[in-house]
Amino acid sequence: MIYLKRATMKTFYNSFFTAIFSLISLSFSYSQEDMYKSQLETVYLQNAKEVIYKNTFSQYNNDLIALNEIKFKKEIKNLKGKNSLLFFDSNKEKIVLEKASYLKIIRKAANRSKNKDSFEAFLRNNLPQLSNQLSQDNNLEELYFISRKNTFNGKIDALPSVL
């Protein structure tokens, strides 16, 4: 019984001293922090502009527009064997995407959208890293019309109305 009381008392003292030591060290760290707060200056963060080093996405869009007619199946098949990549490199982000994958996204966007705005929204949802660049790209409307011509829904829309 005496041994049990000694063990319990020893545990109690160890816990008590640990708690006291923790409180002392905690109050010391707060006083250190308060001491340095007066020496710190306010830092203002600015929304820095993105500096673009390389953007092959917009160049590839221009190349597709220059074709004036995109045969998606043929283009994707030609790019499958090659390891053709598109790069976007800036001070904020670095994106690498295969041309074939990008063409598939463009085809889906053109096929599922009724206008340029929904086309752009689809691209932003599937390529969120490029959303800022897509909003600044002036050629998306032309890309939409050229790519829409050779999609299933685009061909359906081009059929004359029977009614």
Summary of the structure (lengths in Angstrom):
residues: 163
radius of gyration: 31.4
end to end distance: 101.8
largest distance: 103.5
contacts: 380
relative contact order: 0.11
helix: 67%
strand: 9%
